């Protein structure tokens, strides 16, 4: 399929076919009615009459099958006309965008977009080229799907497989034919190399009717697919969450008594029985607790009895056998000027999400307050608590977690999540995106940034309570290279920040004979140098008095960084995160509280 073929499709002819078939159906209806009357053959009662009646009934059945075929073709023509009209409309927009590039972008008939110009111009137009190419190829994929669906319906008609399916009248026969026809829900792009921008282009190429069809018939395609609009993901995932809560509650309600379980498993000895029964009870209760934790994080004020908060979005919901993974956004990431994603560290579970959501609420409120005080009150912020991986628990050493490579595994999904924000945000790649990582989550965040490469997806990064930033996707002399500077994080100079609070056993510096060593106490070098020893921007965690908002308390230990102080204000590190998240670190750098100030 080529773009020129999409333009050559005659939508008017398709609509004419549908109208003409309505006329044919009326003729079939009249014929069926006449045959029904003839089949009665009043006053004729004999073996010959019975044979005649049967032949008339057969003829009428054939007419009803013809009505089904007419219904199938009319339905196909109508849906194809709508879909092709939408494809052609999208293609007009694509060609207009190409024309607006003043010759810098060239669109091939196969959908590829080439950038023409100097090195600087190529860099300038790269994002536009990528976005337009994704849109063009999405149209071609959908055109191929339409063509395949049409071939399948006509093949079924040719084989006599489209029938009235027992309908007793032409109206029912047509309805039966329609149900055996039409376009299938277009499948989203997937496989190696598929980007969220490709998914966004696929979604936007669908007609509203097709979008509704996909949402109703295949919600599993949408809820966790980066590149699908946040509002759609949220709607789908709320339904899945409610189903999960109901199933988990049923599981708890049907926990057998110890005696019932013993009767169900008579071959177990005492030790085996106790272990198995305890595991059963624990797993079922854990499943319910985790689902309710997500529901609480999505509820107004974090309270289950208040119901869903319309300003919270469940942008990921993925139950697994061992852990429920989810991401909750405060504010809509698709419409926000600034988006900040926080990745948690050790000991985090779905039951931690209510607390993370509360921290996201406070971070967003502070960011909005600072924007309003600095003349940028028309800008908006969305904050996201991303729990999309399996961090280690306290009984697993951080070094052991490094060997398991959990951070690296989570980094791939986190990087794709960042790309998805760029793909669906109304500002595209111009959205200001910040990546925050706490504890082991800082390692995952750093590796996700390295995974992104020089894509320009993330603008700012902040790491706090960090055991180290882990390893890059490169090697030096055959050995994995550690992430040690902003270049490997692929953010601009001065846009990677680090904080370490007094008494934080994970990120605290090691001193020997008065000499500070370049790794943290908890990690002992397992994740690379202590980030506080790297050439990153060091921000304060001490008590402070910012320009706006009153005094801020210090953070101590490993967990206070994003939390409110006793005065109801974010502590100094939380305040600093808000300045970064709001984009003010660039425009009003004096607002940051740096280490030693």
KOLVO-97385 format. One record per residue (C-alpha): residue number from 1; residue in three letters; y, x, z. Coordinates in steps of 0.5 Angstrom, whole numbers, padded with zeros to 4 digits. Each point is the difference from the previous one (the first is absolute). Example, Ala and Ser with C-alpha at 12.3 -4.5 7.8 and 13.67 -1.06 7.14 Angstrom:
// residues 2
PT num residuo    py    px    pz
PT   1     ALA -0009  0025  0016
PT   2     SER  0007  0002 -0002
This chain:
// residues 597
PT num residuo    py    px    pz
PT   1     UNK  0000  0000  0000
PT   2     UNK  0007  0002 -0002
PT   3     UNK  0007 -0002  0002
PT   4     UNK  0001 -0002 -0007
PT   5     UNK -0006 -0005  0001
PT   6     UNK  0003 -0003  0006
PT   7     UNK  0007 -0001 -0004
PT   8     UNK -0004 -0003 -0006
PT   9     UNK -0004 -0005  0004
PT  10     UNK  0003 -0007 -0002
PT  11     UNK  0001 -0004  0006
PT  12     UNK  0003 -0006 -0004
PT  13     UNK -0007 -0001 -0004
PT  14     UNK -0004  0000  0007
PT  15     UNK  0004 -0005  0002
PT  16     UNK  0000 -0004 -0006
PT  17     UNK -0008  0001  0000
PT  18     UNK  0000 -0003  0007
PT  19     UNK  0004 -0006 -0002
PT  20     UNK -0004 -0001 -0006
PT  21     UNK -0006  0000  0004
PT  22     UNK  0003 -0006  0004
PT  23     UNK  0000 -0004 -0006
PT  24     UNK -0008  0002 -0001
PT  25     UNK -0002 -0002  0007
PT  26     UNK  0003 -0007 -0001
PT  27     UNK -0004 -0001 -0006
PT  28     UNK -0006  0003  0003
PT  29     UNK  0002 -0005  0006
PT  30     UNK  0000 -0006 -0005
PT  31     UNK -0006  0002 -0003
PT  32     UNK -0004  0000  0006
PT  33     UNK  0003 -0007  0002
PT  34     UNK -0003 -0003 -0006
PT  35     UNK -0007  0004  0001
PT  36     UNK  0000 -0003  0007
PT  37     UNK  0001 -0007 -0003
PT  38     UNK -0005  0001 -0005
PT  39     UNK -0005  0003  0004
PT  40     UNK  0000 -0007  0004
PT  41     UNK -0003 -0003 -0007
PT  42     UNK  0001 -0008  0003
PT  43     UNK -0006 -0005 -0002
PT  44     UNK -0004  0006 -0003
PT  45     UNK -0007  0001  0005
PT  46     UNK -0005  0004 -0004
PT  47     UNK -0003  0007  0000
PT  48     UNK  0004  0001 -0006
PT  49     UNK  0006 -0002  0004
PT  50     UNK -0002  0005  0005
PT  51     UNK -0001  0006 -0005
PT  52     UNK  0007 -0002 -0002
PT  53     UNK  0003  0000  0006
PT  54     UNK -0002  0006  0002
PT  55     UNK  0002  0003 -0006
PT  56     UNK  0007 -0003  0001
PT  57     UNK  0000  0003  0007
PT  58     UNK -0002  0007 -0003
PT  59     UNK  0006 -0001 -0005
PT  60     UNK  0005 -0002  0006
PT  61     UNK -0003  0006  0004
PT  62     UNK  0002  0005 -0006
PT  63     UNK  0007 -0003  0000
PT  64     UNK  0001  0001  0007
PT  65     UNK -0002  0007 -0001
PT  66     UNK  0005  0001 -0005
PT  67     UNK  0005 -0003  0005
PT  68     UNK -0002  0006  0004
PT  69     UNK  0001  0005 -0005
PT  70     UNK  0007 -0003 -0002
PT  71     UNK  0001  0000  0008
PT  72     UNK -0002  0008  0000
PT  73     UNK  0004  0002 -0006
PT  74     UNK  0006 -0004  0002
PT  75     UNK  0000  0003  0007
PT  76     UNK -0001  0007 -0003
PT  77     UNK  0006 -0001 -0005
PT  78     UNK  0004 -0002  0006
PT  79     UNK -0001  0005  0005
PT  80     UNK  0000  0005 -0006
PT  81     UNK  0007 -0002 -0002
PT  82     UNK  0003  0000  0007
PT  83     UNK -0003  0007  0001
PT  84     UNK  0002  0003 -0007
PT  85     UNK  0007 -0003  0001
PT  86     UNK  0001  0004  0007
PT  87     UNK -0003  0006 -0003
PT  88     UNK  0005  0000 -0006
PT  89     UNK  0006 -0001  0005
PT  90     UNK -0002  0006  0004
PT  91     UNK -0001  0004 -0006
PT  92     UNK  0007 -0002 -0002
PT  93     UNK  0003  0002  0006
PT  94     UNK -0004  0007  0000
PT  95     UNK  0003  0001 -0007
PT  96     UNK  0007 -0001  0003
PT  97     UNK -0001  0005  0005
PT  98     UNK -0003  0005 -0005
PT  99     UNK  0007 -0002 -0004
PT 100     UNK  0004  0001  0006
PT 101     UNK -0002  0007  0001
PT 102     UNK  0004  0003 -0006
PT 103     UNK -0006  0003 -0003
PT 104     UNK -0003  0004  0006
PT 105     UNK -0006 -0005  0000
PT 106     UNK -0005 -0001 -0006
PT 107     UNK -0005 -0005  0001
PT 108     UNK -0006  0000 -0005
PT 109     UNK -0004 -0006 -0002
PT 110     UNK -0006  0002  0005
PT 111     UNK  0005  0000  0006
PT 112     UNK  0001  0007  0001
PT 113     UNK  0008  0002  0002
PT 114     UNK  0002  0007 -0002
PT 115     UNK  0007  0003  0003
PT 116     UNK  0004  0003 -0005
PT 117     UNK  0005  0005  0002
PT 118     UNK  0002  0006  0004
PT 119     UNK -0004  0002  0007
PT 120     UNK  0005 -0003  0004
PT 121     UNK  0000 -0006 -0004
PT 122     UNK -0007 -0001  0000
PT 123     UNK  0000  0001  0007
PT 124     UNK  0005 -0006  0001
PT 125     UNK -0004 -0005 -0005
PT 126     UNK -0007  0002  0003
PT 127     UNK  0000 -0006  0005
PT 128     UNK  0003 -0005 -0005
PT 129     UNK -0005  0003 -0005
PT 130     UNK -0006 -0001  0005
PT 131     UNK  0002 -0007  0002
PT 132     UNK  0001 -0003 -0008
PT 133     UNK -0007  0004 -0002
PT 134     UNK -0003 -0004  0006
PT 135     UNK  0003 -0007 -0002
PT 136     UNK -0002  0001 -0008
PT 137     UNK -0007  0002  0002
PT 138     UNK -0001 -0006  0005
PT 139     UNK  0002 -0004 -0006
PT 140     UNK -0005  0003 -0005
PT 141     UNK -0006 -0001  0006
PT 142     UNK  0002 -0007  0000
PT 143     UNK  0000 -0001 -0007
PT 144     UNK -0007  0003  0000
PT 145     UNK -0002 -0005  0005
PT 146     UNK  0003 -0006 -0004
PT 147     UNK -0004  0002 -0006
PT 148     UNK -0006  0001  0004
PT 149     UNK  0000 -0006  0003
PT 150     UNK  0002 -0004 -0007
PT 151     UNK -0006  0004 -0003
PT 152     UNK -0005 -0003  0006
PT 153     UNK  0002 -0007 -0001
PT 154     UNK -0001  0000 -0007
PT 155     UNK -0006  0003  0000
PT 156     UNK -0003 -0005  0005
PT 157     UNK  0003 -0006 -0004
PT 158     UNK -0004  0004 -0006
PT 159     UNK -0007  0000  0004
PT 160     UNK  0001 -0007  0002
PT 161     UNK  0001  0001  0007
PT 162     UNK  0007 -0004  0001
PT 163     UNK -0003 -0007  0001
PT 164     UNK  0003 -0006  0004
PT 165     UNK -0005  0001  0006
PT 166     UNK -0002 -0007  0001
PT 167     UNK  0007 -0003 -0001
PT 168     UNK  0000 -0007 -0001
PT 169     UNK  0006 -0001 -0004
PT 170     UNK  0005  0005 -0004
PT 171     UNK  0005  0001  0005
PT 172     UNK -0006  0003  0005
PT 173     UNK -0003  0003 -0006
PT 174     UNK  0007  0004 -0002
PT 175     UNK  0001  0002  0008
PT 176     UNK -0007  0003  0000
PT 177     UNK  0002  0004 -0007
PT 178     UNK  0006  0002  0004
PT 179     UNK -0004  0003  0006
PT 180     UNK -0004  0004 -0005
PT 181     UNK  0006  0003 -0003
PT 182     UNK  0007  0003  0001
PT 183     UNK  0002  0007  0002
PT 184     UNK -0004  0004  0006
PT 185     UNK  0004  0003  0005
PT 186     UNK  0003  0006 -0002
PT 187     UNK -0003  0006  0004
PT 188     UNK  0004  0005  0003
PT 189     UNK  0000  0007 -0003
PT 190     UNK -0004  0005  0004
PT 191     UNK -0004  0007  0000
PT 192     UNK  0002  0007  0000
PT 193     UNK  0007  0001 -0001
PT 194     UNK  0002 -0007  0001
PT 195     UNK  0007  0000  0003
PT 196     UNK  0004 -0006  0004
PT 197     UNK  0005  0000 -0005
PT 198     UNK -0006 -0002 -0005
PT 199     UNK -0002 -0006  0005
PT 200     UNK  0007 -0002  0000
PT 201     UNK  0001  0000 -0007
PT 202     UNK -0007 -0004 -0001
PT 203     UNK  0003 -0005  0005
PT 204     UNK  0007 -0001 -0003
PT 205     UNK -0004 -0001 -0007
PT 206     UNK -0003 -0006  0003
PT 207     UNK  0003 -0007 -0001
PT 208     UNK  0001 -0004  0006
PT 209     UNK -0006 -0004 -0001
PT 210     UNK -0004  0006 -0001
PT 211     UNK  0002  0003  0007
PT 212     UNK -0001 -0006  0003
PT 213     UNK -0007  0000 -0003
PT 214     UNK -0002  0007  0002
PT 215     UNK  0003 -0002  0007
PT 216     UNK -0004 -0006  0001
PT 217     UNK -0007  0003 -0003
PT 218     UNK  0001  0007  0002
PT 219     UNK  0004  0002  0006
PT 220     UNK -0005  0006  0001
PT 221     UNK  0004  0003 -0006
PT 222     UNK  0007 -0001  0004
PT 223     UNK  0000  0001  0007
PT 224     UNK -0001  0008  0000
PT 225     UNK  0002  0002 -0007
PT 226     UNK  0006  0004  0000
PT 227     UNK  0005 -0002 -0005
PT 228     UNK -0001 -0007  0001
PT 229     UNK  0006 -0004  0003
PT 230     UNK  0001  0000  0007
PT 231     UNK  0001 -0007  0001
PT 232     UNK -0007 -0001 -0004
PT 233     UNK -0004  0005  0004
PT 234     UNK  0003 -0003  0007
PT 235     UNK -0002 -0007 -0002
PT 236     UNK -0007  0002 -0002
PT 237     UNK -0001  0004  0006
PT 238     UNK  0002 -0005  0005
PT 239     UNK -0005 -0005 -0003
PT 240     UNK -0005  0006  0001
PT 241     UNK  0002  0001  0007
PT 242     UNK -0001 -0007  0002
PT 243     UNK -0007  0000 -0003
PT 244     UNK -0001  0006  0004
PT 245     UNK  0002 -0002  0006
PT 246     UNK -0004 -0007 -0001
PT 247     UNK -0006  0004 -0001
PT 248     UNK  0001  0005  0005
PT 249     UNK  0001 -0005  0005
PT 250     UNK -0007 -0004 -0002
PT 251     UNK -0003  0007  0001
PT 252     UNK  0002  0000  0007
PT 253     UNK -0001 -0007  0002
PT 254     UNK -0007  0001 -0003
PT 255     UNK -0002  0007  0004
PT 256     UNK -0007 -0002  0003
PT 257     UNK -0001  0001  0007
PT 258     UNK -0004  0006  0003
PT 259     UNK -0006 -0004  0000
PT 260     UNK  0000 -0003 -0007
PT 261     UNK  0001  0007 -0003
PT 262     UNK -0006  0002  0004
PT 263     UNK -0004 -0005 -0003
PT 264     UNK  0003  0001 -0007
PT 265     UNK -0002  0008  0001
PT 266     UNK -0007  0000  0004
PT 267     UNK -0002  0007 -0002
PT 268     UNK  0006  0004  0003
PT 269     UNK -0001  0003  0006
PT 270     UNK  0006  0000  0006
PT 271     UNK  0004  0006 -0003
PT 272     UNK  0000 -0003 -0007
PT 273     UNK  0001 -0007  0002
PT 274     UNK  0006  0002  0004
PT 275     UNK  0003  0004 -0005
PT 276     UNK -0001 -0005 -0006
PT 277     UNK  0003 -0006  0004
PT 278     UNK  0006  0004  0003
PT 279     UNK  0002  0002 -0007
PT 280     UNK -0001 -0007 -0003
PT 281     UNK  0005 -0003  0005
PT 282     UNK  0005  0006 -0001
PT 283     UNK  0000  0000 -0007
PT 284     UNK  0001 -0008  0000
PT 285     UNK  0005  0001  0005
PT 286     UNK  0004  0006 -0003
PT 287     UNK  0000 -0004 -0007
PT 288     UNK  0003 -0006  0003
PT 289     UNK  0005  0004  0004
PT 290     UNK  0002  0004 -0006
PT 291     UNK  0001 -0006 -0004
PT 292     UNK  0004 -0003  0005
PT 293     UNK  0004  0006  0001
PT 294     UNK  0002  0000 -0008
PT 295     UNK  0002 -0007  0001
PT 296     UNK  0004  0001  0006
PT 297     UNK  0004  0006 -0004
PT 298     UNK  0001 -0005 -0005
PT 299     UNK  0003 -0006  0005
PT 300     UNK  0007 -0001  0002
PT 301     UNK  0002  0004  0006
PT 302     UNK -0007  0003  0000
PT 303     UNK -0003 -0006  0003
PT 304     UNK -0006 -0004 -0003
PT 305     UNK  0002 -0007  0002
PT 306     UNK  0007  0001 -0004
PT 307     UNK -0004  0000 -0006
PT 308     UNK  0002  0005 -0006
PT 309     UNK  0007  0003 -0001
PT 310     UNK  0002 -0001 -0007
PT 311     UNK  0004  0006  0000
PT 312     UNK -0007  0004  0001
PT 313     UNK -0004  0002 -0005
PT 314     UNK -0008  0001  0000
PT 315     UNK  0000  0005 -0006
PT 316     UNK -0007  0003  0002
PT 317     UNK -0006 -0003  0003
PT 318     UNK -0007  0003 -0001
PT 319     UNK -0005 -0001  0005
PT 320     UNK -0006  0005  0000
PT 321     UNK -0006  0001  0004
PT 322     UNK  0003  0004  0005
PT 323     UNK  0008 -0001  0000
PT 324     UNK  0005 -0005 -0002
PT 325     UNK  0005  0003 -0004
PT 326     UNK  0007 -0003 -0001
PT 327     UNK  0007  0001 -0002
PT 328     UNK  0006 -0005  0003
PT 329     UNK  0007  0001 -0003
PT 330     UNK  0006 -0003  0003
PT 331     UNK  0005 -0002 -0005
PT 332     UNK -0002 -0001 -0008
PT 333     UNK -0002  0007 -0002
PT 334     UNK  0001 -0002 -0007
PT 335     UNK  0007 -0002  0001
PT 336     UNK  0003  0005  0005
PT 337     UNK  0004  0006 -0002
PT 338     UNK -0003  0004  0005
PT 339     UNK -0008  0000  0002
PT 340     UNK -0003  0004  0005
PT 341     UNK -0007  0001  0001
PT 342     UNK -0003  0002  0007
PT 343     UNK -0007  0003  0000
PT 344     UNK -0003  0000  0007
PT 345     UNK -0005  0006  0003
PT 346     UNK -0005  0000  0005
PT 347     UNK -0003 -0006  0004
PT 348     UNK  0003 -0005 -0005
PT 349     UNK -0004 -0006 -0001
PT 350     UNK  0002 -0007 -0003
PT 351     UNK  0001 -0002  0007
PT 352     UNK  0006  0005  0000
PT 353     UNK  0004 -0004 -0005
PT 354     UNK  0004 -0004  0004
PT 355     UNK  0003  0006  0004
PT 356     UNK  0001  0003 -0007
PT 357     UNK  0003 -0006 -0003
PT 358     UNK  0005 -0001  0006
PT 359     UNK  0002  0008 -0001
PT 360     UNK  0001 -0002 -0007
PT 361     UNK  0004 -0006  0002
PT 362     UNK  0004  0005  0004
PT 363     UNK  0001  0005 -0005
PT 364     UNK  0002 -0005 -0006
PT 365     UNK  0005 -0003  0005
PT 366     UNK  0003  0007  0002
PT 367     UNK  0001  0002 -0007
PT 368     UNK  0003 -0007 -0002
PT 369     UNK  0005  0001  0006
PT 370     UNK  0002  0007 -0003
PT 371     UNK  0001 -0002 -0007
PT 372     UNK  0004 -0006  0003
PT 373     UNK  0005  0005  0004
PT 374     UNK  0000  0005 -0006
PT 375     UNK  0002 -0005 -0006
PT 376     UNK -0006 -0001 -0003
PT 377     UNK -0002 -0006  0003
PT 378     UNK -0002 -0003 -0007
PT 379     UNK -0006  0004  0000
PT 380     UNK -0007 -0002  0003
PT 381     UNK -0006  0003  0003
PT 382     UNK -0007 -0001  0001
PT 383     UNK -0004  0004  0005
PT 384     UNK -0008  0000 -0001
PT 385     UNK -0005  0001  0005
PT 386     UNK -0006  0003 -0004
PT 387     UNK -0007  0001  0003
PT 388     UNK -0004  0001 -0007
PT 389     UNK -0005  0005  0003
PT 390     UNK -0004  0002  0006
PT 391     UNK  0003  0005  0004
PT 392     UNK -0004  0004  0006
PT 393     UNK  0000 -0003  0007
PT 394     UNK  0001  0004  0006
PT 395     UNK -0007  0002  0001
PT 396     UNK  0000  0003 -0007
PT 397     UNK  0003  0007  0000
PT 398     UNK  0006  0001 -0005
PT 399     UNK -0003  0006 -0003
PT 400     UNK -0007 -0004 -0001
PT 401     UNK  0004 -0005 -0003
PT 402     UNK  0003  0005 -0005
PT 403     UNK -0007  0002 -0002
PT 404     UNK -0002 -0007 -0001
PT 405     UNK  0006  0000 -0005
PT 406     UNK  0003 -0007  0002
PT 407     UNK  0007  0001 -0001
PT 408     UNK -0001  0003 -0007
PT 409     UNK -0005 -0007 -0002
PT 410     UNK  0006 -0004  0003
PT 411     UNK  0005  0004 -0004
PT 412     UNK -0002 -0003 -0006
PT 413     UNK  0000 -0007  0001
PT 414     UNK  0007  0001  0004
PT 415     UNK  0003  0004 -0006
PT 416     UNK -0002 -0006 -0005
PT 417     UNK  0003 -0005  0005
PT 418     UNK  0007  0004  0000
PT 419     UNK -0001  0000 -0008
PT 420     UNK -0001 -0008  0001
PT 421     UNK  0007 -0001  0004
PT 422     UNK  0003  0004 -0006
PT 423     UNK -0004 -0005 -0005
PT 424     UNK  0002 -0006  0003
PT 425     UNK  0007  0001  0003
PT 426     UNK  0006 -0003 -0004
PT 427     UNK  0003  0006  0000
PT 428     UNK -0006  0004 -0003
PT 429     UNK  0000  0007  0001
PT 430     UNK  0007  0000  0003
PT 431     UNK -0002 -0003  0006
PT 432     UNK  0001  0004  0006
PT 433     UNK -0007  0002  0003
PT 434     UNK -0001  0003  0007
PT 435     UNK -0007  0003  0002
PT 436     UNK -0001  0000  0007
PT 437     UNK -0006  0003  0004
PT 438     UNK -0002  0000  0007
PT 439     UNK -0005  0005  0003
PT 440     UNK -0006  0000 -0004
PT 441     UNK  0004 -0004 -0005
PT 442     UNK  0004  0005 -0001
PT 443     UNK -0005  0004 -0003
PT 444     UNK -0002 -0006 -0004
PT 445     UNK  0007 -0001 -0003
PT 446     UNK  0001  0007 -0002
PT 447     UNK -0006  0001 -0004
PT 448     UNK  0002 -0007 -0003
PT 449     UNK  0006  0003 -0002
PT 450     UNK -0003  0006 -0003
PT 451     UNK -0005 -0005 -0004
PT 452     UNK  0006 -0003 -0003
PT 453     UNK  0002  0006 -0003
PT 454     UNK  0007  0001 -0003
PT 455     UNK  0001 -0007 -0001
PT 456     UNK  0006 -0002  0003
PT 457     UNK -0003 -0006  0004
PT 458     UNK  0001  0002  0007
PT 459     UNK  0007  0002  0002
PT 460     UNK  0000  0002  0007
PT 461     UNK -0006  0002  0005
PT 462     UNK  0000  0000  0007
PT 463     UNK -0005  0003  0005
PT 464     UNK -0001 -0001  0007
PT 465     UNK -0005  0002  0005
PT 466     UNK -0003  0004 -0005
PT 467     UNK -0006  0005  0001
PT 468     UNK  0001  0003 -0007
PT 469     UNK  0001 -0003 -0008
PT 470     UNK -0007  0002 -0002
PT 471     UNK -0001  0003 -0007
PT 472     UNK  0002 -0001 -0007
PT 473     UNK -0003 -0001 -0006
PT 474     UNK  0000  0007 -0002
PT 475     UNK -0003  0007  0002
PT 476     UNK  0002  0007  0001
PT 477     UNK -0005  0005 -0002
PT 478     UNK -0005 -0005  0000
PT 479     UNK  0002 -0003  0007
PT 480     UNK  0003 -0007  0002
PT 481     UNK  0007  0001  0000
PT 482     UNK  0004 -0003  0006
PT 483     UNK  0006 -0004  0000
PT 484     UNK  0005  0004  0002
PT 485     UNK  0007 -0002 -0003
PT 486     UNK  0004 -0006 -0004
PT 487     UNK -0003  0002 -0007
PT 488     UNK -0007 -0001  0002
PT 489     UNK  0002 -0007  0003
PT 490     UNK  0004 -0001 -0007
PT 491     UNK  0007 -0003  0004
PT 492     UNK  0006  0004 -0001
PT 493     UNK  0003  0005  0004
PT 494     UNK  0003 -0003  0007
PT 495     UNK -0004 -0006 -0001
PT 496     UNK -0006  0001  0004
PT 497     UNK  0001  0000  0008
PT 498     UNK -0005  0001  0006
PT 499     UNK  0001 -0002  0007
PT 500     UNK -0004  0003  0007
PT 501     UNK  0001 -0003  0006
PT 502     UNK  0000  0003  0007
PT 503     UNK -0007  0000  0003
PT 504     UNK -0004 -0002 -0007
PT 505     UNK -0006  0003  0001
PT 506     UNK -0002 -0001 -0008
PT 507     UNK  0007  0003 -0002
PT 508     UNK  0002  0005  0006
PT 509     UNK  0001  0007 -0002
PT 510     UNK -0005  0005  0003
PT 511     UNK  0003  0006  0003
PT 512     UNK -0003  0007  0002
PT 513     UNK  0004  0005  0004
PT 514     UNK  0006 -0004 -0002
PT 515     UNK -0001  0000 -0007
PT 516     UNK -0001 -0007 -0004
PT 517     UNK -0006  0000 -0004
PT 518     UNK  0000 -0004 -0007
PT 519     UNK -0005 -0005  0002
PT 520     UNK  0000 -0006  0005
PT 521     UNK -0004  0000  0006
PT 522     UNK -0005 -0006 -0002
PT 523     UNK -0001  0003 -0007
PT 524     UNK -0001  0007  0001
PT 525     UNK  0002  0001 -0007
PT 526     UNK -0006 -0005 -0003
PT 527     UNK  0006 -0004 -0004
PT 528     UNK  0004  0006 -0002
PT 529     UNK  0006  0003  0003
PT 530     UNK  0004 -0004  0006
PT 531     UNK  0005 -0004 -0005
PT 532     UNK  0006  0002  0005
PT 533     UNK -0001  0007 -0002
PT 534     UNK  0001 -0002 -0008
PT 535     UNK  0006  0000 -0004
PT 536     UNK  0001 -0007  0001
PT 537     UNK  0006 -0004  0003
PT 538     UNK -0001  0000  0008
PT 539     UNK  0003 -0007  0003
PT 540     UNK  0001 -0001  0008
PT 541     UNK -0005 -0004  0005
PT 542     UNK  0005  0001  0005
PT 543     UNK  0005 -0005  0003
PT 544     UNK  0006 -0001 -0004
PT 545     UNK  0006 -0004 -0001
PT 546     UNK  0001 -0001 -0008
PT 547     UNK  0006 -0003 -0003
PT 548     UNK -0002 -0007  0000
PT 549     UNK -0005 -0004  0004
PT 550     UNK  0001  0003  0007
PT 551     UNK -0004  0006  0004
PT 552     UNK -0007  0001 -0002
PT 553     UNK -0005  0002  0005
PT 554     UNK -0005  0006 -0001
PT 555     UNK -0007  0000 -0002
PT 556     UNK -0006  0003  0003
PT 557     UNK -0007  0001 -0001
PT 558     UNK -0004 -0002 -0006
PT 559     UNK  0002 -0008 -0001
PT 560     UNK  0007 -0001  0002
PT 561     UNK  0003  0002 -0007
PT 562     UNK  0001 -0007 -0003
PT 563     UNK  0001 -0004  0006
PT 564     UNK  0005 -0003  0004
PT 565     UNK  0003  0003  0006
PT 566     UNK  0002 -0003  0007
PT 567     UNK  0006 -0002 -0003
PT 568     UNK -0002 -0004 -0006
PT 569     UNK  0002  0005 -0005
PT 570     UNK -0005  0004 -0004
PT 571     UNK  0000  0007  0003
PT 572     UNK  0003  0006 -0004
PT 573     UNK -0006  0001 -0005
PT 574     UNK -0001 -0007 -0001
PT 575     UNK  0008  0000 -0002
PT 576     UNK -0001  0006 -0004
PT 577     UNK -0005 -0003 -0004
PT 578     UNK  0004 -0006 -0001
PT 579     UNK  0006  0004 -0003
PT 580     UNK -0006  0003 -0005
PT 581     UNK -0003 -0007 -0002
PT 582     UNK  0007 -0003 -0001
PT 583     UNK  0002  0006 -0005
PT 584     UNK  0006  0002  0004
PT 585     UNK -0003  0007  0001
PT 586     UNK  0003  0002 -0006
PT 587     UNK  0006 -0004  0000
PT 588     UNK  0002  0001  0007
PT 589     UNK -0004  0006  0002
PT 590     UNK  0004  0001  0006
PT 591     UNK -0003 -0006  0003
PT 592     UNK -0007  0003  0001
PT 593     UNK -0001  0003  0007
PT 594     UNK -0003  0007 -0001
PT 595     UNK -0003  0005  0004
PT 596     UNK  0004  0003  0005
PT 597     UNK  0006 -0005 -0001
